[in-house]
């Protein structure tokens, strides 16, 4: 995930989040509106074996749909990527572009 942070973004000060700030506006120029560049790679929750993958159709749509659904509930992206990965994993193991198993998937976010 990559995003430009506003000049006063809390991630610039947060001990957990600032480790992902790749570049920071250090000249104090608030007029630019840019405070830094946030770059974060999320680890894969589970690596599937080749024989587990039935179809790759719809994987990106499933991932983005699950992500959009949870983000629309006011959750932070950092907290829901694993959920979206689980959803995509179900579709990888299905002949359907969107796995019927998604109906049983529930969001478990702290």
MOPAC internal coordinates of N, CA, C and O (Angstrom, degrees):
PM7 1SCF
backbone

  N    0.0000 0     0.00 0     0.00 0    0    0    0
  C    1.4334 1     0.00 0     0.00 0    1    0    0
  C    1.5230 1   107.24 1     0.00 0    2    1    0
  O    1.2310 1   120.61 1   -45.49 1    3    2    1
  N    1.3002 1   116.45 1   134.51 1    3    2    1
  C    1.4601 1   121.83 1   177.70 1    5    3    2
  C    1.5223 1   108.31 1  -131.93 1    6    5    3
  O    1.2310 1   121.07 1   -45.08 1    7    6    5
  N    1.3341 1   115.56 1   134.92 1    7    6    5
  C    1.4663 1   118.86 1   175.91 1    9    7    6
  C    1.5205 1   110.26 1  -155.08 1   10    9    7
  O    1.2310 1   121.33 1   -31.31 1   11   10    9
  N    1.3248 1   115.05 1   148.69 1   11   10    9
  C    1.4595 1   120.69 1   173.06 1   13   11   10
  C    1.5191 1   108.09 1   -79.99 1   14   13   11
  O    1.2310 1   120.91 1   -48.31 1   15   14   13
  N    1.3136 1   115.86 1   131.69 1   15   14   13
  C    1.4602 1   120.48 1   178.88 1   17   15   14
  C    1.5232 1   109.85 1   -93.92 1   18   17   15
  O    1.2310 1   120.06 1   -44.24 1   19   18   17
  N    1.3167 1   117.49 1   135.76 1   19   18   17
  C    1.4609 1   119.72 1   173.17 1   21   19   18
  C    1.5297 1   110.00 1   -61.57 1   22   21   19
  O    1.2310 1   120.77 1   -19.57 1   23   22   21
  N    1.3045 1   116.13 1   160.43 1   23   22   21
  C    1.4649 1   122.28 1  -175.17 1   25   23   22
  C    1.5278 1   112.89 1   -54.05 1   26   25   23
  O    1.2310 1   119.88 1   143.55 1   27   26   25
  N    1.3169 1   117.83 1   -36.45 1   27   26   25
  C    1.4637 1   120.87 1  -176.61 1   29   27   26
  C    1.5309 1   112.90 1  -108.55 1   30   29   27
  O    1.2310 1   119.75 1  -154.98 1   31   30   29
  N    1.3209 1   118.07 1    25.02 1   31   30   29
  C    1.4645 1   121.65 1  -177.84 1   33   31   30
  C    1.5252 1   111.12 1   -62.56 1   34   33   31
  O    1.2310 1   119.55 1   -45.87 1   35   34   33
  N    1.3298 1   118.47 1   134.13 1   35   34   33
  C    1.4628 1   121.77 1  -179.94 1   37   35   34
  C    1.5312 1   113.77 1   -60.01 1   38   37   35
  O    1.2310 1   119.83 1   154.60 1   39   38   37
  N    1.3323 1   117.93 1   -25.40 1   39   38   37
  C    1.4700 1   120.54 1   179.73 1   41   39   38
  C    1.5228 1   111.81 1   -61.96 1   42   41   39
  O    1.2310 1   120.32 1   155.35 1   43   42   41
  N    1.3240 1   116.99 1   -24.65 1   43   42   41
  C    1.4625 1   120.51 1   179.26 1   45   43   42
  C    1.5251 1   111.80 1   -68.72 1   46   45   43
  O    1.2310 1   120.19 1   158.15 1   47   46   45
  N    1.3163 1   117.25 1   -21.85 1   47   46   45
  C    1.4651 1   121.70 1  -178.42 1   49   47   46
  C    1.5288 1   113.16 1  -110.61 1   50   49   47
  O    1.2310 1   120.05 1   159.65 1   51   50   49
  N    1.3159 1   117.51 1   -20.35 1   51   50   49
  C    1.4595 1   122.24 1  -176.17 1   53   51   50
  C    1.5302 1   110.76 1   -69.98 1   54   53   51
  O    1.2310 1   120.35 1   -53.31 1   55   54   53
  N    1.3307 1   116.94 1   126.69 1   55   54   53
  C    1.4681 1   121.15 1  -177.19 1   57   55   54
  C    1.5233 1   112.83 1   -59.19 1   58   57   55
  O    1.2310 1   119.76 1   143.45 1   59   58   57
  N    1.3111 1   118.07 1   -36.55 1   59   58   57
  C    1.4624 1   121.25 1  -179.14 1   61   59   58
  C    1.5218 1   111.43 1   -75.70 1   62   61   59
  O    1.2310 1   120.20 1   136.96 1   63   62   61
  N    1.3128 1   117.22 1   -43.04 1   63   62   61
  C    1.4639 1   121.84 1  -174.00 1   65   63   62
  C    1.5221 1   114.15 1   -81.58 1   66   65   63
  O    1.2310 1   119.66 1   148.37 1   67   66   65
  N    1.3079 1   118.26 1   -31.63 1   67   66   65
  C    1.4739 1   118.53 1  -173.29 1   69   67   66
  C    1.5219 1   113.42 1   -67.76 1   70   69   67
  O    1.2310 1   119.98 1   164.63 1   71   70   69
  N    1.3329 1   117.64 1   -15.37 1   71   70   69
  C    1.4655 1   119.12 1   175.00 1   73   71   70
  C    1.5322 1   111.60 1   -65.48 1   74   73   71
  O    1.2310 1   120.47 1   162.61 1   75   74   73
  N    1.3249 1   116.71 1   -17.39 1   75   74   73
  C    1.4613 1   121.22 1   179.84 1   77   75   74
  C    1.5290 1   112.52 1   -98.82 1   78   77   75
  O    1.2310 1   120.23 1  -176.11 1   79   78   77
  N    1.3240 1   117.17 1     3.89 1   79   78   77
  C    1.4651 1   120.95 1   177.60 1   81   79   78
  C    1.5222 1   107.39 1   -83.70 1   82   81   79
  O    1.2310 1   120.99 1   -73.26 1   83   82   81
  N    1.3268 1   115.70 1   106.74 1   83   82   81
  C    1.4621 1   121.83 1  -175.69 1   85   83   82
  C    1.5197 1   111.73 1   -76.38 1   86   85   83
  O    1.2310 1   120.28 1   141.15 1   87   86   85
  N    1.3139 1   117.07 1   -38.85 1   87   86   85
  C    1.4661 1   121.90 1   179.80 1   89   87   86
  C    1.5215 1   108.10 1  -137.73 1   90   89   87
  O    1.2310 1   121.33 1   -31.91 1   91   90   89
  N    1.3203 1   115.06 1   148.09 1   91   90   89
  C    1.4625 1   120.59 1  -176.58 1   93   91   90
  C    1.5275 1   109.38 1  -133.77 1   94   93   91
  O    1.2310 1   120.57 1   -38.59 1   95   94   93
  N    1.3241 1   116.52 1   141.41 1   95   94   93
  C    1.4587 1   121.99 1   175.13 1   97   95   94
  C    1.5271 1   106.92 1   -76.49 1   98   97   95
  O    1.2310 1   120.54 1   -73.68 1   99   98   97
  N    1.3141 1   116.57 1   106.32 1   99   98   97
  C    1.4635 1   121.06 1  -174.88 1  101   99   98
  C    1.5296 1   113.11 1  -100.92 1  102  101   99
  O    1.2310 1   120.04 1   176.20 1  103  102  101
  N    1.3300 1   117.53 1    -3.80 1  103  102  101
  C    1.4660 1   118.35 1  -176.11 1  105  103  102
  C    1.5293 1   113.15 1   -86.92 1  106  105  103
  O    1.2310 1   120.07 1  -178.49 1  107  106  105
  N    1.3249 1   117.47 1     1.51 1  107  106  105
  C    1.4583 1   120.57 1   177.03 1  109  107  106
  C    1.5169 1   114.35 1    73.64 1  110  109  107
  O    1.2310 1   120.20 1  -168.49 1  111  110  109
  N    1.3271 1   117.22 1    11.51 1  111  110  109
  C    1.4629 1   121.74 1  -177.95 1  113  111  110
  C    1.5273 1   110.10 1   -83.45 1  114  113  111
  O    1.2310 1   120.50 1   -87.21 1  115  114  113
  N    1.3113 1   116.66 1    92.79 1  115  114  113
  C    1.4610 1   121.31 1  -179.82 1  117  115  114
  C    1.5245 1   111.87 1   -73.46 1  118  117  115
  O    1.2310 1   120.05 1   162.34 1  119  118  117
  N    1.3409 1   117.51 1   -17.66 1  119  118  117
  C    1.4677 1   121.10 1  -178.90 1  121  119  118
  C    1.5171 1   112.16 1   -62.44 1  122  121  119
  O    1.2310 1   120.08 1   147.45 1  123  122  121
  N    1.3213 1   117.46 1   -32.55 1  123  122  121
  C    1.4604 1   120.16 1  -179.73 1  125  123  122
  C    1.5205 1   110.50 1   -66.10 1  126  125  123
  O    1.2310 1   120.43 1   153.99 1  127  126  125
  N    1.3250 1   116.79 1   -26.01 1  127  126  125
  C    1.4571 1   121.10 1  -179.24 1  129  127  126
  C    1.5137 1   113.93 1    81.52 1  130  129  127
  O    1.2310 1   120.18 1   171.63 1  131  130  129
  N    1.3319 1   117.26 1    -8.37 1  131  130  129
  C    1.4633 1   121.48 1  -176.71 1  133  131  130
  C    1.5168 1   109.94 1  -100.52 1  134  133  131
  O    1.2310 1   121.18 1   -53.21 1  135  134  133
  N    1.3352 1   115.34 1   126.79 1  135  134  133
  C    1.4610 1   120.28 1   178.38 1  137  135  134
  C    1.5116 1   113.06 1  -101.76 1  138  137  135
  O    1.2310 1   120.68 1   153.01 1  139  138  137
  N    1.3376 1   116.31 1   -26.99 1  139  138  137
  C    1.4543 1   118.74 1  -179.43 1  141  139  138
  C    1.5154 1   111.74 1   175.28 1  142  141  139
  O    1.2310 1   121.38 1    -1.44 1  143  142  141
  N    1.3254 1   114.97 1   178.56 1  143  142  141
  C    1.4609 1   122.63 1   178.38 1  145  143  142
  C    1.5222 1   107.99 1  -116.70 1  146  145  143
  O    1.2310 1   120.71 1   -60.02 1  147  146  145
  N    1.3117 1   116.25 1   119.98 1  147  146  145
  C    1.4601 1   123.68 1  -178.04 1  149  147  146
  C    1.5219 1   107.88 1   -99.09 1  150  149  147
  O    1.2310 1   120.01 1   -56.04 1  151  150  149
  N    1.3269 1   117.59 1   123.96 1  151  150  149
  C    1.4622 1   122.32 1   179.95 1  153  151  150
  C    1.5214 1   107.86 1  -132.03 1  154  153  151
  O    1.2310 1   120.84 1   -56.45 1  155  154  153
  N    1.3189 1   115.99 1   123.55 1  155  154  153
  C    1.4661 1   119.13 1  -178.29 1  157  155  154
  C    1.5192 1   109.81 1  -141.55 1  158  157  155
  O    1.2310 1   121.14 1   -49.16 1  159  158  157
  N    1.3163 1   115.42 1   130.84 1  159  158  157
  C    1.4576 1   122.52 1   174.68 1  161  159  158
  C    1.5203 1   107.22 1  -105.13 1  162  161  159
  O    1.2310 1   120.46 1   -54.92 1  163  162  161
  N    1.3043 1   116.72 1   125.08 1  163  162  161
  C    1.4542 1   120.86 1   179.88 1  165  163  162
  C    1.5244 1   109.21 1   -92.90 1  166  165  163
  O    1.2310 1   120.15 1   -47.75 1  167  166  165
  N    1.3242 1   117.31 1   132.25 1  167  166  165
  C    1.4647 1   119.47 1  -179.90 1  169  167  166
  C    1.5296 1   110.80 1   -68.01 1  170  169  167
  O    1.2310 1   121.35 1   -27.57 1  171  170  169
  N    1.3053 1   115.01 1   152.43 1  171  170  169
  C    1.4558 1   121.43 1   176.71 1  173  171  170
  C    1.5242 1   107.99 1   -70.73 1  174  173  171
  O    1.2310 1   120.83 1   -46.02 1  175  174  173
  N    1.3169 1   116.01 1   133.98 1  175  174  173
  C    1.4594 1   119.46 1  -179.56 1  177  175  174
  C    1.5267 1   111.30 1   -71.28 1  178  177  175
  O    1.2310 1   120.15 1   137.28 1  179  178  177
  N    1.3341 1   117.32 1   -42.72 1  179  178  177
  C    1.4603 1   121.13 1   179.76 1  181  179  178
  C    1.5258 1   109.04 1  -149.61 1  182  181  179
  O    1.2310 1   120.72 1   -45.84 1  183  182  181
  N    1.3140 1   116.22 1   134.16 1  183  182  181
  C    1.4590 1   121.29 1   176.13 1  185  183  182
  C    1.5254 1   107.48 1   -93.48 1  186  185  183
  O    1.2310 1   120.92 1   -58.73 1  187  186  185
  N    1.3196 1   115.84 1   121.27 1  187  186  185
  C    1.4593 1   120.20 1   178.78 1  189  187  186
  C    1.5214 1   110.12 1   -82.18 1  190  189  187
  O    1.2310 1   120.97 1   -32.25 1  191  190  189
  N    1.3042 1   115.74 1   147.75 1  191  190  189
  C    1.4594 1   121.24 1   173.65 1  193  191  190
  C    1.5289 1   107.83 1   -77.94 1  194  193  191
  O    1.2310 1   119.91 1   -29.63 1  195  194  193
  N    1.3366 1   117.78 1   150.37 1  195  194  193
  C    1.4688 1   119.96 1  -177.68 1  197  195  194
  C    1.5339 1   113.27 1   -52.81 1  198  197  195
  O    1.2310 1   120.22 1   142.84 1  199  198  197
  N    1.3190 1   117.18 1   -37.16 1  199  198  197
  C    1.4691 1   119.55 1  -178.58 1  201  199  198
  C    1.5373 1   112.71 1   -71.25 1  202  201  199
  O    1.2310 1   119.85 1   166.02 1  203  202  201
  N    1.3214 1   117.88 1   -13.98 1  203  202  201
  C    1.4661 1   121.53 1   177.92 1  205  203  202
  C    1.5263 1   112.00 1   -81.93 1  206  205  203
  O    1.2310 1   120.45 1   158.97 1  207  206  205
  N    1.3308 1   116.75 1   -21.03 1  207  206  205
  C    1.4694 1   121.04 1  -176.84 1  209  207  206
  C    1.5229 1   109.28 1   -84.23 1  210  209  207
  O    1.2310 1   121.19 1   -62.07 1  211  210  209
  N    1.3237 1   115.32 1   117.93 1  211  210  209
  C    1.4601 1   121.02 1  -179.68 1  213  211  210
  C    1.5237 1   110.71 1   -97.82 1  214  213  211
  O    1.2310 1   120.31 1   138.99 1  215  214  213
  N    1.3257 1   117.01 1   -41.01 1  215  214  213
  C    1.4620 1   121.25 1  -179.33 1  217  215  214
  C    1.5272 1   109.74 1  -155.26 1  218  217  215
  O    1.2310 1   120.92 1   -35.72 1  219  218  217
  N    1.3199 1   115.85 1   144.28 1  219  218  217
  C    1.4697 1   120.21 1   176.69 1  221  219  218
  C    1.5307 1   111.69 1   -99.70 1  222  221  219
  O    1.2310 1   120.32 1   179.21 1  223  222  221
  N    1.3337 1   116.99 1    -0.79 1  223  222  221
  C    1.4678 1   120.52 1   179.82 1  225  223  222
  C    1.5212 1   110.70 1   -64.08 1  226  225  223
  O    1.2310 1   120.73 1   -50.50 1  227  226  225
  N    1.3073 1   116.21 1   129.50 1  227  226  225
  C    1.4563 1   121.68 1   174.48 1  229  227  226
  C    1.5160 1   115.88 1    83.54 1  230  229  227
  O    1.2310 1   119.72 1  -176.54 1  231  230  229
  N    1.3214 1   118.14 1     3.46 1  231  230  229
  C    1.4646 1   120.25 1  -175.76 1  233  231  230
  C    1.5283 1   111.29 1   -64.72 1  234  233  231
  O    1.2310 1   120.35 1   132.40 1  235  234  233
  N    1.3119 1   116.93 1   -47.60 1  235  234  233
  C    1.4666 1   119.89 1   179.52 1  237  235  234
  C    1.5172 1   111.81 1   -63.83 1  238  237  235
  O    1.2310 1   120.68 1   139.85 1  239  238  237
  N    1.3357 1   116.30 1   -40.15 1  239  238  237
  C    1.4663 1   120.03 1   178.05 1  241  239  238
  C    1.5259 1   110.99 1   -63.67 1  242  241  239
  O    1.2310 1   120.78 1   138.33 1  243  242  241
  N    1.3311 1   116.12 1   -41.67 1  243  242  241
  C    1.4647 1   120.05 1   179.59 1  245  243  242
  C    1.5172 1   110.66 1   -64.50 1  246  245  243
  O    1.2310 1   120.71 1   134.50 1  247  246  245
  N    1.3369 1   116.25 1   -45.50 1  247  246  245
  C    1.4649 1   120.35 1   179.82 1  249  247  246
  C    1.5301 1   110.31 1   -60.07 1  250  249  247
  O    1.2310 1   120.77 1   129.89 1  251  250  249
  N    1.3347 1   116.13 1   -50.11 1  251  250  249
  C    1.4747 1   120.29 1  -178.10 1  253  251  250
  C    1.5240 1   111.76 1   -65.15 1  254  253  251
  O    1.2310 1   120.28 1   142.14 1  255  254  253
  N    1.3250 1   117.07 1   -37.86 1  255  254  253
  C    1.4603 1   120.24 1   178.50 1  257  255  254
  C    1.5171 1   112.08 1   -64.44 1  258  257  255
  O    1.2310 1   120.61 1   136.07 1  259  258  257
  N    1.3334 1   116.44 1   -43.93 1  259  258  257
  C    1.4680 1   120.54 1   178.50 1  261  259  258
  C    1.5249 1   110.30 1   -64.96 1  262  261  259
  O    1.2310 1   120.92 1   139.74 1  263  262  261
  N    1.3190 1   115.84 1   -40.26 1  263  262  261
  C    1.4666 1   120.20 1   178.77 1  265  263  262
  C    1.5337 1   110.48 1   -64.59 1  266  265  263
  O    1.2310 1   120.57 1   133.20 1  267  266  265
  N    1.3267 1   116.52 1   -46.80 1  267  266  265
  C    1.4669 1   120.64 1  -179.95 1  269  267  266
  C    1.5289 1   111.00 1   -62.32 1  270  269  267
  O    1.2310 1   120.54 1   139.48 1  271  270  269
  N    1.3250 1   116.58 1   -40.52 1  271  270  269
  C    1.4678 1   120.64 1   179.81 1  273  271  270
  C    1.5241 1   111.24 1   -59.93 1  274  273  271
  O    1.2310 1   120.45 1   131.88 1  275  274  273
  N    1.3154 1   116.74 1   -48.12 1  275  274  273
  C    1.4632 1   119.81 1  -177.23 1  277  275  274
  C    1.5287 1   111.51 1   -72.75 1  278  277  275
  O    1.2310 1   120.12 1   143.80 1  279  278  277
  N    1.3222 1   117.38 1   -36.20 1  279  278  277
  C    1.4672 1   119.67 1   177.50 1  281  279  278
  C    1.5270 1   110.95 1   -65.68 1  282  281  279
  O    1.2310 1   120.37 1   145.98 1  283  282  281
  N    1.3328 1   116.91 1   -34.02 1  283  282  281
  C    1.4705 1   120.06 1   179.00 1  285  283  282
  C    1.5237 1   111.87 1   -67.56 1  286  285  283
  O    1.2310 1   120.60 1   164.76 1  287  286  285
  N    1.3156 1   116.46 1   -15.24 1  287  286  285
  C    1.4680 1   121.40 1   176.92 1  289  287  286
  C    1.5279 1   111.57 1   -89.73 1  290  289  287
  O    1.2310 1   121.07 1  -173.32 1  291  290  289
  N    1.3355 1   115.56 1     6.68 1  291  290  289
  C    1.4612 1   120.16 1   176.41 1  293  291  290
  C    1.5169 1   114.47 1    87.10 1  294  293  291
  O    1.2310 1   120.08 1  -167.54 1  295  294  293
  N    1.3097 1   117.45 1    12.46 1  295  294  293
  C    1.4610 1   120.13 1   179.95 1  297  295  294
  C    1.5208 1   110.07 1   -85.56 1  298  297  295
  O    1.2310 1   121.03 1   -21.76 1  299  298  297
  N    1.3257 1   115.63 1   158.24 1  299  298  297
  C    1.4684 1   121.38 1   179.15 1  301  299  298
  C    1.5236 1   109.42 1   -85.75 1  302  301  299
  O    1.2310 1   120.90 1   -34.31 1  303  302  301
  N    1.3193 1   115.88 1   145.69 1  303  302  301
  C    1.4610 1   120.32 1  -178.07 1  305  303  302
  C    1.5295 1   111.45 1   -58.31 1  306  305  303
  O    1.2310 1   120.37 1   144.21 1  307  306  305
  N    1.3278 1   116.89 1   -35.79 1  307  306  305
  C    1.4586 1   120.92 1   179.85 1  309  307  306
  C    1.5286 1   111.47 1   -59.77 1  310  309  307
  O    1.2310 1   120.62 1   152.69 1  311  310  309
  N    1.3204 1   116.41 1   -27.31 1  311  310  309
  C    1.4593 1   121.33 1  -175.74 1  313  311  310
  C    1.5208 1   113.94 1   -91.99 1  314  313  311
  O    1.2310 1   119.86 1   170.21 1  315  314  313
  N    1.3292 1   117.87 1    -9.79 1  315  314  313
  C    1.4676 1   118.87 1  -172.38 1  317  315  314
  C    1.5304 1   115.29 1  -123.77 1  318  317  315
  O    1.2310 1   119.72 1   178.57 1  319  318  317
  N    1.3102 1   118.15 1    -1.43 1  319  318  317
  C    1.4659 1   119.80 1   179.72 1  321  319  318
  C    1.5275 1   110.93 1   -60.98 1  322  321  319
  O    1.2310 1   120.02 1   139.39 1  323  322  321
  N    1.3247 1   117.57 1   -40.61 1  323  322  321
  C    1.4709 1   120.51 1   179.92 1  325  323  322
  C    1.5314 1   110.82 1   -61.05 1  326  325  323
  O    1.2310 1   120.07 1   142.03 1  327  326  325
  N    1.3245 1   117.47 1   -37.97 1  327  326  325
  C    1.4680 1   121.48 1   176.95 1  329  327  326
  C    1.5319 1   110.21 1   -61.92 1  330  329  327
  O    1.2310 1   120.54 1   133.77 1  331  330  329
  N    1.3240 1   116.58 1   -46.23 1  331  330  329
  C    1.4649 1   120.97 1   179.62 1  333  331  330
  C    1.5293 1   110.66 1   -63.51 1  334  333  331
  O    1.2310 1   120.30 1   143.48 1  335  334  333
  N    1.3303 1   117.03 1   -36.52 1  335  334  333
  C    1.4624 1   120.49 1   176.79 1  337  335  334
  C    1.5302 1   111.02 1   -64.74 1  338  337  335
  O    1.2310 1   120.18 1   138.95 1  339  338  337
  N    1.3273 1   117.27 1   -41.05 1  339  338  337
  C    1.4697 1   120.53 1   178.24 1  341  339  338
  C    1.5298 1   110.47 1   -62.90 1  342  341  339
  O    1.2310 1   120.77 1   139.38 1  343  342  341
  N    1.3260 1   116.14 1   -40.62 1  343  342  341
  C    1.4641 1   120.31 1   178.72 1  345  343  342
  C    1.5304 1   110.38 1   -62.47 1  346  345  343
  O    1.2310 1   120.41 1   133.52 1  347  346  345
  N    1.3203 1   116.82 1   -46.48 1  347  346  345
  C    1.4671 1   120.78 1   179.31 1  349  347  346
  C    1.5224 1   110.92 1   -63.12 1  350  349  347
  O    1.2310 1   120.63 1   142.72 1  351  350  349
  N    1.3191 1   116.39 1   -37.28 1  351  350  349
  C    1.4636 1   121.24 1   178.85 1  353  351  350
  C    1.5307 1   111.13 1   -61.35 1  354  353  351
  O    1.2310 1   120.51 1   140.90 1  355  354  353
  N    1.3222 1   116.63 1   -39.10 1  355  354  353
  C    1.4688 1   119.93 1   177.46 1  357  355  354
  C    1.5245 1   110.79 1   -62.70 1  358  357  355
  O    1.2310 1   120.41 1   139.16 1  359  358  357
  N    1.3329 1   116.81 1   -40.84 1  359  358  357
  C    1.4637 1   119.92 1   179.82 1  361  359  358
  C    1.5236 1   112.04 1   -69.99 1  362  361  359
  O    1.2310 1   120.34 1   148.89 1  363  362  361
  N    1.3289 1   116.96 1   -31.11 1  363  362  361
  C    1.4693 1   119.79 1   175.89 1  365  363  362
  C    1.5270 1   111.42 1   -62.17 1  366  365  363
  O    1.2310 1   120.63 1   149.49 1  367  366  365
  N    1.3100 1   116.40 1   -30.51 1  367  366  365
  C    1.4699 1   121.67 1  -176.85 1  369  367  366
  C    1.5237 1   112.29 1   -95.47 1  370  369  367
  O    1.2310 1   120.00 1  -165.56 1  371  370  369
  N    1.3224 1   117.60 1    14.44 1  371  370  369
  C    1.4605 1   121.70 1  -176.84 1  373  371  370
  C    1.5222 1   110.82 1  -122.69 1  374  373  371
  O    1.2310 1   120.65 1   -30.16 1  375  374  373
  N    1.3213 1   116.36 1   149.84 1  375  374  373
  C    1.4654 1   120.18 1   174.32 1  377  375  374
  C    1.5320 1   110.93 1   -74.84 1  378  377  375
  O    1.2310 1   120.76 1   158.14 1  379  378  377
  N    1.3086 1   116.14 1   -21.86 1  379  378  377
  C    1.4656 1   121.95 1   179.25 1  381  379  378
  C    1.5260 1   109.71 1   -81.19 1  382  381  379
  O    1.2310 1   120.35 1   -28.82 1  383  382  381
  N    1.3329 1   116.93 1   151.18 1  383  382  381
  C    1.4705 1   120.19 1   177.35 1  385  383  382
  C    1.5243 1   110.90 1   -63.50 1  386  385  383
  O    1.2310 1   120.86 1   145.63 1  387  386  385
  N    1.3243 1   115.96 1   -34.37 1  387  386  385
  C    1.4641 1   121.47 1   175.03 1  389  387  386
  C    1.5224 1   106.40 1  -122.40 1  390  389  387
  O    1.2310 1   120.66 1   -62.46 1  391  390  389
  N    1.3027 1   116.34 1   117.54 1  391  390  389
  C    1.4601 1   121.32 1  -175.68 1  393  391  390
  C    1.5244 1   112.25 1   -61.11 1  394  393  391
  O    1.2310 1   120.20 1   -46.39 1  395  394  393
  N    1.3354 1   117.22 1   133.61 1  395  394  393
  C    1.4660 1   119.87 1   173.10 1  397  395  394
  C    1.5352 1   111.53 1   -61.17 1  398  397  395
  O    1.2310 1   120.20 1   158.66 1  399  398  397
  N    1.3204 1   117.22 1   -21.34 1  399  398  397
  C    1.4583 1   121.89 1   179.27 1  401  399  398
  C    1.5166 1   113.87 1   -67.34 1  402  401  399
  O    1.2310 1   120.34 1   167.40 1  403  402  401
  N    1.3292 1   116.96 1   -12.60 1  403  402  401
  C    1.4672 1   119.87 1   179.38 1  405  403  402
  C    1.5229 1   112.13 1   -63.55 1  406  405  403
  O    1.2310 1   120.65 1   153.23 1  407  406  405
  N    1.3213 1   116.36 1   -26.77 1  407  406  405
  C    1.4704 1   119.35 1   179.99 1  409  407  406
  C    1.5246 1   111.16 1   -60.48 1  410  409  407
  O    1.2310 1   120.33 1   149.28 1  411  410  409
  N    1.3181 1   116.98 1   -30.72 1  411  410  409
  C    1.4607 1   120.72 1  -178.23 1  413  411  410
  C    1.5140 1   114.06 1   -90.69 1  414  413  411
  O    1.2310 1   120.54 1   173.47 1  415  414  413
  N    1.3164 1   116.58 1    -6.53 1  415  414  413
  C    1.4656 1   120.20 1  -178.69 1  417  415  414
  C    1.5198 1   109.61 1   -78.79 1  418  417  415
  O    1.2310 1   121.15 1   -51.62 1  419  418  417
  N    1.2888 1   115.40 1   128.38 1  419  418  417
  C    1.4620 1   120.59 1   179.61 1  421  419  418
  C    1.5144 1   109.42 1  -118.39 1  422  421  419
  O    1.2310 1   121.00 1   -33.50 1  423  422  421
  N    1.3087 1   115.69 1   146.50 1  423  422  421
  C    1.4578 1   121.31 1   177.98 1  425  423  422
  C    1.5182 1   109.31 1   -76.97 1  426  425  423
  O    1.2310 1   120.98 1   -54.52 1  427  426  425
  N    1.3093 1   115.72 1   125.48 1  427  426  425
  C    1.4585 1   120.61 1   173.83 1  429  427  426
  C    1.5155 1   106.22 1  -120.12 1  430  429  427
  O    1.2310 1   121.16 1   -81.86 1  431  430  429
  N    1.3154 1   115.38 1    98.14 1  431  430  429
  C    1.4560 1   121.29 1  -176.78 1  433  431  430
  C    1.5146 1   108.18 1  -128.38 1  434  433  431
  O    1.2310 1   121.44 1   -46.14 1  435  434  433
  N    1.3382 1   114.84 1   133.86 1  435  434  433
  C    1.4721 1   118.62 1   179.07 1  437  435  434
  C    1.5001 1   110.60 1   -71.04 1  438  437  435
  O    1.2310 1   120.10 1   180.00 1  439  438  437

